């Protein structure tokens, strides 16, 4: 495929922006080659600066569950924009989106909107620390919760992709308050509570990991986390920035039947516009300013365009959509498995990862055993055939409501041809 215009745009961007990208994982660091500059998208299809078309399996890293340029989402944004793009005052739309989330997620009694998933998780752990008076947090190696200082210790997603899971620039004093446990290994968490019985403010977990590739949390593991937090007085935070409204109408917590103390959201609730949120038990959320002393603020929090896009998107996130995504995803998974190719697929609903290993991938060690060189070759093999996958073995791919069987079978055919 000719991507001359993307190359020109990339060279220009590199002179202006570090790495030519505004988020490292977009830079093709682990798959090689130059990133592709997109100019438009519709439904399940992307179009790049050279006019090449691709079936989209990134979905903007999760938000585009309805597919691109859904007419009602676009119309809602246009209508809101005509009334101004921001007021800096409360608006009714914020309550409308808050109500939609609270109605769907039983554990959320109060919610605060912010501008990104990172802001949501940063705020949630500050709240947990303020509420408990404790300073340590437990996260899991390979999980990613955004680029807040407390999380960039053995993190997943772009940090892992670029080989810097623990970032320079995070002061030792902050890094020292973050304890890393092993995903799907409850004993590793019990050991930390045994070591710090009175110091852990929160355990934050992706209930279905998406940032070391897609790895479902075991139900006993997640319920065990809840029991440990209850026993030791720590806050259980489900980071549902990716899984929220992705895998179930009530997110992963709806799928597992677990009610965490706090949850974080992002991506889908903004329909592609910048939104994050944190919410949960009223007695905890009432510690947030201006009701309580835990401070958190944002010029554009609750932005009217983002609220409009989120409301329009969630309106379509109904049972019929999730049933369709599950049915499509299950047929896709069966077709991939049926190829007998030397890879492993993990899937939950409409999020999945093709791992370049023949072993089951149930945790971080399984991910590290993957052949990332083969993944890089497969990524470009697919790209040149009009299939756009996440440019990293350590990411989840996404199916949208705009995908049909034909688009998914194109990926199946691409896998078959790659291993032929
Ligand atoms: P943002 O700050 O990127 O909106 O959200 C951070 C975040 C928090 N929690 C989870 C579970 C997440 O998946 C994310 C962000 N996900 C990555 C994709 N793996 C964002 C893509 C990127 O960094 O460009």
Boltz pocket constraint, residues with backbone or C-beta under 6 A from the ligand:
constraints:
  - pocket:
      binder: B
      contacts: [[A, 23], [A, 24], [A, 25], [A, 26], [A, 61], [A, 115], [A, 116], [A, 117], [A, 118], [A, 119], [A, 121], [A, 144], [A, 145], [A, 146], [A, 147], [A, 157], [A, 158], [A, 206], [A, 210], [A, 211], [A, 239], [A, 240], [A, 241], [A, 242], [A, 266], [A, 267], [A, 275], [A, 276], [A, 394], [A, 395], [A, 396]]
      max_distance: 6.0
